[in-house]
Amino acid sequence: MTIELRHEETGNVKKINHGINWFLLITSPIFGITLFKNKLNRSGFIMLTASLLFFLGIICFSIFSSSFASMYPYSTSQVQASPSFMMQVYYLLDIDYKDVLEFFLATSGFLLLFISVFSCYTAYNANKWIAENYRYAGYKVAAPNTLVRSLLKKDWGLTDDDFIEVSNK
């Protein structure tokens, strides 16, 4: 169902769908770019932070894995004279590859779960939040049907002041 919002002074019309925003469901995990585009800055910042943490974990794990793998040459002619600087740090901190792998898999799993759940939550509420931003900018809902009005009052928490009178065409 498409909801029409009109600005009282300019007569400008904006249309928003009621329900799940499927586009944001799919695209918001990509660093929250589409959330920032739709002026959902808080949600965009949360999604950006979660995505950056996820990719930072991948980068850190790849650095650890590559330096750990350099300890075990594939042929006997490539033996290193001394361990790399990163391996010396790992020895100093007594970090084992198995521990790092478990930590990486657990944090990546939790971050992916959080990104998925937060993306669903954002997609479910995004149209309501976008309409709220338009209402703050002076737009009012143009809904001639009383069923639509009662649905929007229930779902979006609108009051009678948020509606503008339109005639049925």
Salt bridges, closest charged atoms under 4 A:
GLU4 OE2 - ARG6 NH2 2.78
GLU8 OE2 - LYS140 NZ 3.86
ASP155 OD2 - HIS18 NE2 2.96
ASP160 OD1 - LYS153 NZ 2.44
ASP162 OD1 - ARG135 NE 3.70
GLU165 OE2 - ARG149 NH2 3.44
